[in-house]
Amino acid sequence: MRDPMSVAVLHPGHSIEFNYREKLASRAALGSHKKPLLDVSKEVDSARPYAPGDSIRLIDWKAYARTDDLLVRQVRETTSARVEIVVDVSPTMDWPQQGIAEKVGPKKMEIALRLGLHLAFSHVRQGDQVAMWLFSNELDGLPRRRFRPRSSGDLLNLHFDLERCEYDIDQVLSYFPLIPESSKNMSDLAIWIGDGLSPGAYHEVLAKGRRGVMVHVLSCLELKDDWLLPTMSYADHEQAPVNEYLGATLLEGQKFKDKVHTWQKGIHAKVSEQGASYILVHDEVPLTQYLAQLHELQTP
């Protein structure tokens, strides 16, 4: 039974308004090239009666046809951020498996996709240009599977489709067409969502954003040790080749919890050194805590 107030049930409707624009606009240009960080566009804000000297291009002719009144559309400048969201669907994200513990929550891949759809929905809804990518160190190497939503409705439909197929990896891949090559363009915001076991890939993705955010997704089991069985062997995927440890060894002096904590803090430190932001999320994190973490990312 999932906690109905945790990220295990996160859906795009749990929205949040982002203010990355102010942060991006105030940042110094990268390197020696100064260029606008945001694309400026215009949108209709309101209307007022026509006055002599107003451009006839701003007259709302449809309103005139209905009312015989000359109204002028007032426009305001808006900004649109380029947002790249990369979700890691490598084999290590396909965990935990049923039966590994008495109580098993959703797999890390499902949590990561829920987070990705939620973030994409929130940015699309406020007019940002969003591309959502899948990465797998087994299937494609660099991110080459992309879903580019045209509207927030596209993301809602994808969310419901993925829930119906229970986040089966083959079904997930079918919604993200394979394109000839990964994006090489800089984005205003680059978000990596994964378990941190593909270090070269997430560092490269974060480097392509004028602002980078790593959402470190773990299973709550990776932060506990009460599910480990002394006589079972457990694989450690942090380094290659993969090492295996007996449960009894990992339970000695909280060795398992200490090792995971040290590893997680190391990832946090490396991401921070790169100038990117970092948040840790697992399947038992309350929705309110997750949304609060997103708000904190916007605090200068």
ABEGO torsion letter per residue (X at the ends): XBBAABAAABBAABBBBBAAAAAAAABBBBEABBBBABBBBBBBABBBBBBBGBBAAABBAAAAAAAGBBBBBBBBBBBBBBBBBBBBABAAABOBBBGABABBBBBAAAAAAAAAAAAAAAAAAAGBBBBBBBBBAAAAEBBABBBBBABAAAAAAAAAAAAAAGGBAAAAAAABBBBABBBABBBABBBBBBAGABAAAAAAAAAABABBBBBBBBBAAAABAAABBAABBBBBAABOBBBBBBAAAAABGGAAAAAAAAAAAAAAAAAAAAGBBBBBBBAABBAAAAAAAAAAAABX
